[in-house]
Amino acid sequence: MAGGRYPYPKHVWSPSGGWWTQPANWKSNTVVAVGIAGTIVAAAWKYSAENEERHSRPTGWIPSQLWAKEFKDGEVYGKK
């Protein structure tokens, strides 16, 4: 065991909140952070899928064939 809480210097600043922090609103902060990160990932994914362009025919199946505009006509490269 690590032991109990011990006296710590009060003048030390920590970006994470210091020793033994447990903010009252950590759950809502986590939800907000996950929501923002999810929005950024979704926007990047959408932009990437809309602008993806293959300059050579894939030799096998690739996951982006499921969402890329280039493959929306039903043609799936690499499948026989």
C-alpha positions in Angstrom: 0.0 0.0 0.0 1.1 3.5 -0.6 0.0 4.8 2.7 -2.2 7.7 3.7 -2.2 11.2 2.7 0.8 13.2 3.7 1.5 16.9 4.0 2.5 18.4 0.6 3.8 21.9 -0.4 0.9 24.3 -0.9 3.0 26.6 -3.2 3.4 23.9 -5.9 1.2 24.4 -8.9 0.1 21.4 -11.0 -1.8 21.5 -14.3 -3.6 18.3 -13.3 -4.9 19.9 -10.1 -2.4 18.8 -7.5 -2.4 16.0 -5.1 -5.5 13.9 -4.5 -7.8 15.9 -6.7 -11.3 14.7 -7.5 -13.2 17.6 -9.1 -16.9 17.5 -8.5 -17.7 17.9 -12.3 -15.2 15.3 -13.7 -18.0 13.3 -15.3 -19.5 16.2 -17.3 -15.9 17.4 -18.2 -15.2 13.9 -19.6 -18.4 13.9 -21.6 -17.6 17.3 -23.1 -14.1 16.3 -23.9 -15.2 13.0 -25.6 -17.9 14.9 -27.5 -15.4 17.5 -28.8 -12.9 14.8 -29.8 -15.7 12.8 -31.5 -16.8 15.8 -33.5 -13.3 16.5 -34.7 -12.8 12.9 -35.7 -16.1 12.7 -37.5 -15.3 15.9 -39.4 -11.9 14.6 -40.4 -13.4 11.3 -41.4 -16.1 12.9 -43.6 -13.6 15.2 -45.3 -11.2 12.3 -45.9 -14.0 10.1 -47.4 -15.3 12.8 -49.7 -11.8 13.7 -51.0 -10.2 10.3 -51.2 -8.8 9.5 -54.6 -6.9 6.4 -55.7 -4.5 6.8 -58.5 -3.9 3.1 -59.0 -6.2 0.1 -58.7 -6.0 -1.6 -55.3 -4.7 -5.2 -55.6 -6.9 -6.3 -52.7 -9.9 -5.2 -50.6 -9.4 -2.1 -48.5 -11.7 -0.8 -45.8 -12.2 2.6 -47.4 -14.1 0.9 -50.2 -17.1 0.9 -47.9 -17.3 4.7 -47.7 -15.3 6.3 -50.4 -17.2 8.0 -53.3 -15.0 6.3 -55.8 -16.4 2.9 -55.0 -20.1 3.9 -54.6 -21.0 2.5 -58.0 -20.8 -1.0 -56.5 -17.5 -2.0 -58.0 -15.3 -3.5 -55.4 -11.7 -4.0 -56.5 -9.8 -7.0 -55.4 -12.9 -9.3 -55.1 -13.4 -12.0 -57.6 
